[in-house]
Every structure is written in structure tokens, then in C-alpha cells.
């Protein structure tokens, strides 16, 4: 598995911050993803937020849509690498 600085993704901390700011549990986020047709459990969210899980593009887009994460924030995170 490819990693950067021992991380599988660079968006996990942004996702966690956005989820907490919306007072949403991992279970609630996984339920919203399931309603969009993306079958994931709360453990998936935990692994993403811990930067131990690679995200597929459609998963990242759906999470950003649910949590109202601006793609520019992800781009800024990438620029810091």
C-alpha cells in the first residue's frame, strides 16, 4: 500500500474536523453515505479519519458533500506536502 509520511490519505483530519464541527457521529456519517449508495460502516470512517484508509474518489466527494467541505481546503492540504 502506498503511503505518504506513514499516512494512507491526507484528508482524514479535515474530515474529522468537519464532522465534529457539525456534531455528527461516525455512525451518522456512515448512515448518510449509505443513503447515497456507498455502503460503509462507522469503522470505515474511523480508519479514514485516522489516515489509515485509502479513499476512493467517489467516497471523498460524497463525504465532502455531506460535511460541506470545500475542495479548496483539500487542495491547500496537498500544497503543504
C-alpha positions as CSV (number, residue, x, y, z in Angstrom):
1,X,0.0,0.0,0.0
2,X,1.4,3.4,-1.0
3,X,1.7,5.9,1.8
4,X,3.0,9.4,2.3
5,X,4.6,10.2,5.7
6,X,3.0,6.9,7.0
7,X,-0.5,8.1,6.0
8,X,-2.9,6.5,3.6
9,X,-4.7,9.8,3.0
10,X,-4.2,13.4,3.7
11,X,-7.9,14.3,4.1
12,X,-8.7,12.3,7.3
13,X,-8.0,15.2,9.7
14,X,-10.1,17.6,7.6
15,X,-13.0,15.1,7.5
16,X,-12.8,14.6,11.3
17,X,-12.7,18.3,12.0
18,X,-15.7,18.9,9.7
19,X,-17.7,16.0,11.2
20,X,-17.1,17.1,14.8
21,X,-17.9,20.8,13.9
22,X,-21.3,19.6,12.7
23,X,-21.8,17.5,15.9
24,X,-22.2,14.4,13.7
25,X,-21.2,10.9,14.9
26,X,-19.3,8.5,12.7
27,X,-22.4,6.4,12.7
28,X,-24.5,9.3,11.4
29,X,-21.9,10.0,8.6
30,X,-21.8,6.3,7.6
31,X,-25.6,6.2,7.5
32,X,-25.7,9.3,5.3
33,X,-23.2,7.7,3.0
34,X,-25.3,4.5,2.9
35,X,-28.3,6.6,1.8
36,X,-26.2,7.8,-1.1
37,X,-25.5,4.2,-2.1
38,X,-22.0,4.0,-0.5
39,X,-22.0,1.0,1.8
40,X,-19.6,1.8,4.6
41,X,-19.6,1.3,8.4
42,X,-18.5,3.6,11.2
43,X,-15.2,1.7,11.4
44,X,-14.5,2.8,7.9
45,X,-14.9,6.5,9.0
46,X,-12.6,5.9,11.9
47,X,-9.9,4.4,9.7
48,X,-10.3,7.3,7.2
49,X,-10.0,9.9,10.0
50,X,-7.0,8.1,11.4
51,X,-5.5,8.4,8.0
52,X,-5.1,4.6,7.8
53,X,-7.6,4.0,4.9
54,X,-7.3,5.0,1.3
55,X,-10.4,6.8,0.0
56,X,-11.9,6.2,-3.4
57,X,-12.7,9.4,-5.3
58,X,-16.5,8.9,-5.1
59,X,-16.2,8.3,-1.3
60,X,-14.2,11.5,-0.8
61,X,-16.7,13.5,-3.0
62,X,-19.7,12.2,-1.1
63,X,-18.1,12.9,2.3
64,X,-17.2,16.4,1.2
65,X,-20.8,16.9,0.0
66,X,-22.3,15.7,3.3
67,X,-19.9,17.6,5.5
68,X,-19.9,20.7,3.2
69,X,-16.1,20.6,2.9
70,X,-14.7,23.0,0.3
71,X,-12.4,21.2,-2.1
72,X,-10.0,24.2,-1.8
73,X,-9.3,23.0,1.8
74,X,-8.2,19.7,0.5
75,X,-6.1,21.4,-2.2
76,X,-4.4,23.6,0.5
77,X,-3.6,20.4,2.5
78,X,-2.0,19.0,-0.7
79,X,0.1,22.1,-1.2
80,X,1.6,21.7,2.3
81,X,3.2,18.5,1.3
